C-alpha cells in the first residue's frame, strides 16, 4: 500500500480482536490467529469511531471497485 491505513481484525462473530492504527506504508501487522476478517479503513477511523477491542462491528453494504 502507498498510504497509511487503520486495520481492524474481527473474529467470526464480528468482535474486534486486534487494532492497528495508522499502519505506515510497506509495513505488516502481526499475525492475528483469532481473526477471520480484516477491515482496512482510512487513517484516524479507529479513533473517530471510538472502536476498541471487544466491540462488535456489523459491516453493511457492498464492495466498491473504485
One Martini backbone bead per residue (centre of mass of N, CA, C, O) as a GRO file, in nm:
protein
   66
    1UNK     BB    1   0.102   0.032   0.013
    2UNK     BB    2   0.094   0.411  -0.013
    3UNK     BB    3  -0.070   0.441   0.263
    4UNK     BB    4  -0.218   0.496   0.543
    5UNK     BB    5  -0.381   0.276   0.790
    6UNK     BB    6  -0.650   0.115   0.933
    7UNK     BB    7  -0.680  -0.190   1.138
    8UNK     BB    8  -0.932  -0.453   1.161
    9UNK     BB    9  -0.987  -0.735   1.367
   10UNK     BB   10  -1.204  -1.019   1.320
   11UNK     BB   11  -1.408  -1.242   1.415
   12UNK     BB   12  -1.677  -1.450   1.341
   13UNK     BB   13  -1.868  -1.240   1.525
   14UNK     BB   14  -1.734  -0.935   1.494
   15UNK     BB   15  -1.505  -0.910   1.689
   16UNK     BB   16  -1.260  -0.732   1.828
   17UNK     BB   17  -0.902  -0.844   1.843
   18UNK     BB   18  -0.756  -0.608   1.667
   19UNK     BB   19  -0.545  -0.309   1.647
   20UNK     BB   20  -0.426  -0.078   1.377
   21UNK     BB   21  -0.285   0.224   1.378
   22UNK     BB   22  -0.133   0.384   1.137
   23UNK     BB   23  -0.025   0.217   0.899
   24UNK     BB   24   0.248   0.214   0.733
   25UNK     BB   25   0.397   0.190   0.458
   26UNK     BB   26   0.529  -0.128   0.402
   27UNK     BB   27   0.379  -0.274   0.639
   28UNK     BB   28   0.313  -0.503   0.906
   29UNK     BB   29   0.125  -0.707   1.078
   30UNK     BB   30   0.042  -0.912   1.288
   31UNK     BB   31  -0.048  -1.220   1.358
   32UNK     BB   32  -0.407  -1.309   1.379
   33UNK     BB   33  -0.556  -1.601   1.466
   34UNK     BB   34  -0.855  -1.500   1.553
   35UNK     BB   35  -0.893  -1.400   1.272
   36UNK     BB   36  -1.139  -1.370   0.986
   37UNK     BB   37  -1.122  -1.049   0.956
   38UNK     BB   38  -1.028  -0.762   0.751
   39UNK     BB   39  -1.019  -0.403   0.805
   40UNK     BB   40  -0.979  -0.128   0.594
   41UNK     BB   41  -0.897   0.211   0.686
   42UNK     BB   42  -0.883   0.515   0.734
   43UNK     BB   43  -0.709   0.726   0.890
   44UNK     BB   44  -0.872   0.768   1.215
   45UNK     BB   45  -1.120   0.568   1.244
   46UNK     BB   46  -1.082   0.443   1.521
   47UNK     BB   47  -1.099   0.704   1.684
   48UNK     BB   48  -1.364   0.826   1.562
   49UNK     BB   49  -1.527   0.541   1.636
   50UNK     BB   50  -1.440   0.416   1.909
   51UNK     BB   51  -1.265   0.166   1.867
   52UNK     BB   52  -1.251  -0.152   2.043
   53UNK     BB   53  -1.174  -0.408   2.208
   54UNK     BB   54  -1.476  -0.619   2.181
   55UNK     BB   55  -1.619  -0.510   1.973
   56UNK     BB   56  -1.901  -0.497   1.750
   57UNK     BB   57  -1.917  -0.541   1.401
   58UNK     BB   58  -2.121  -0.413   1.132
   59UNK     BB   59  -2.139  -0.490   0.798
   60UNK     BB   60  -2.241  -0.261   0.540
   61UNK     BB   61  -2.262  -0.353   0.220
   62UNK     BB   62  -2.050  -0.325  -0.045
   63UNK     BB   63  -1.828  -0.351  -0.300
   64UNK     BB   64  -1.581  -0.142  -0.427
   65UNK     BB   65  -1.427  -0.039  -0.757
   66UNK     BB   66  -1.242   0.238  -0.704
   0.00000   0.00000   0.00000
